[in-house]
Amino acid sequence: HWYSRALLLIAAACLLTAAAVGNSQSLTLVDKEGKTLFSQPVRTGDSFVLQFTHSHARSLVEEIFVIGENGVFTLRETVYEDFGAGLPHDPEPGQTMTFGNGKIRITGYDATFTDLRVRVGHIADHHIVINNSTTIRLADLVRAGGEIGIVVR
């Protein structure tokens, strides 16, 4: 009797582990040929930030993304310190621009991606920050001028 219960518990644990492994995703940085340069497990709802220095304003820009399901991630917010060429300055319908603590914040984005390409720059000094804990400097993975793809697999 106890033996059959133990077998049921083991079977249930195996099924849960298989389901968890099957649903696992990783935020992966790849070179232009698709070779993995960095990978870290993530879950739906986790976030990552693409940080860089604006080439003209020379101030920090942060683009905040949220991990979805099936390899999709969504831009949710942009935060920067100064207006500059290429930075948003006129919120679109559904977006909100706020000012405070020396920052300009635009929320309400709903741009989804499965592959985001970044050209690593000298001045930009691009970084990816995953869940406010892991920071990867992209220039440590490819030379300036090189391309890195951001994907969720």
C-alpha positions in Angstrom: 0.0 0.0 0.0 2.7 2.5 0.9 4.7 1.3 -2.1 2.0 2.3 -4.6 1.7 5.7 -2.9 5.5 6.2 -3.2 5.3 5.2 -6.9 2.5 7.7 -7.5 4.5 10.5 -5.8 7.6 9.7 -7.8 5.6 9.7 -11.0 3.9 13.0 -10.2 7.3 14.6 -9.4 8.7 13.3 -12.7 5.8 14.8 -14.6 6.1 18.2 -12.9 9.9 18.2 -13.6 9.3 17.4 -17.2 6.6 20.1 -17.5 8.9 22.7 -15.9 11.9 21.7 -18.1 9.6 21.8 -21.2 8.4 25.3 -20.3 11.8 26.7 -19.5 13.2 29.6 -21.4 16.6 31.4 -21.6 17.5 34.9 -22.5 20.2 34.3 -25.0 22.7 36.7 -26.7 23.9 35.5 -30.1 26.4 36.7 -32.6 25.4 37.5 -36.2 25.8 33.8 -37.2 23.5 32.7 -34.3 26.3 31.3 -32.1 25.4 31.6 -28.4 27.5 34.2 -26.5 25.6 34.2 -23.3 22.5 32.5 -21.9 20.6 32.7 -18.6 17.3 30.9 -17.6 14.3 33.3 -17.4 10.6 32.8 -16.6 7.5 34.5 -18.0 7.2 37.8 -16.3 10.9 38.3 -15.8 12.5 41.5 -17.1 15.6 42.7 -18.7 16.9 46.2 -19.4 19.0 47.3 -22.4 21.1 50.2 -21.2 23.3 52.4 -23.3 24.8 55.9 -23.4 23.1 58.2 -26.0 25.7 59.2 -28.6 24.7 62.9 -28.6 23.2 63.6 -25.2 25.9 61.4 -23.5 23.3 60.3 -20.9 22.0 56.9 -19.9 19.0 55.4 -21.8 17.2 52.3 -20.5 14.7 50.2 -22.5 12.8 47.9 -20.2 11.5 44.6 -21.6 9.3 41.9 -20.1 9.6 38.2 -21.0 6.5 36.6 -22.4 5.8 33.0 -23.5 7.1 31.1 -26.5 10.1 33.3 -27.1 8.4 36.6 -27.1 9.5 39.7 -25.2 7.8 43.1 -25.0 9.2 46.6 -24.7 7.2 48.2 -21.8 9.1 51.4 -20.9 11.9 53.8 -21.9 13.8 55.9 -19.3 16.3 58.6 -20.2 17.8 61.8 -18.8 17.9 64.2 -21.7 16.1 64.6 -25.0 18.3 63.7 -27.9 18.2 62.5 -31.6 16.2 59.3 -31.9 14.8 59.3 -28.4 11.0 59.4 -28.1 9.6 62.8 -27.3 5.9 62.7 -28.3 4.0 59.8 -26.7 1.8 57.8 -29.0 -1.8 56.9 -28.1 -1.8 54.7 -25.0 1.6 55.9 -23.9 2.3 58.2 -21.0 5.3 60.5 -20.5 6.3 61.5 -17.0 9.1 63.6 -15.5 10.7 63.1 -12.1 13.9 62.5 -10.3 15.9 63.9 -13.3 14.4 61.2 -15.6 12.0 61.2 -18.5 9.9 58.0 -18.5 7.6 56.7 -21.3 5.3 53.8 -20.4 2.6 52.1 -22.3 4.6 50.5 -25.1 3.4 47.2 -26.4 6.1 46.4 -29.0 6.8 42.7 -29.1 9.9 41.0 -30.4 11.3 37.5 -30.9 14.7 38.7 -32.0 16.2 42.2 -31.3 19.5 43.1 -33.0 21.9 45.6 -31.3 24.9 47.1 -33.0 27.5 47.5 -30.2 28.9 51.0 -30.2 32.0 52.7 -28.8 30.2 55.4 -27.0 27.0 53.5 -26.3 28.6 51.0 -24.0 25.6 48.7 -24.2 24.7 46.5 -21.2 21.9 44.0 -20.6 20.6 43.8 -17.0 18.5 40.7 -16.3 16.1 40.9 -13.3 18.1 43.7 -11.7 20.8 41.1 -10.8 22.9 40.0 -13.8 24.7 42.6 -15.9 26.4 41.8 -19.2 28.5 44.3 -21.0 28.0 43.6 -24.7 31.4 45.0 -25.7 32.9 42.1 -23.7 31.2 39.7 -26.1 31.8 41.3 -29.5 34.0 44.1 -30.7 32.6 47.6 -31.1 30.7 47.7 -34.4 29.7 44.0 -34.0 26.1 42.8 -33.8 24.4 41.0 -31.0 21.0 39.4 -31.2 18.8 39.2 -28.1 16.4 36.2 -28.2 14.4 34.1 -25.8 14.7 30.4 -26.4 
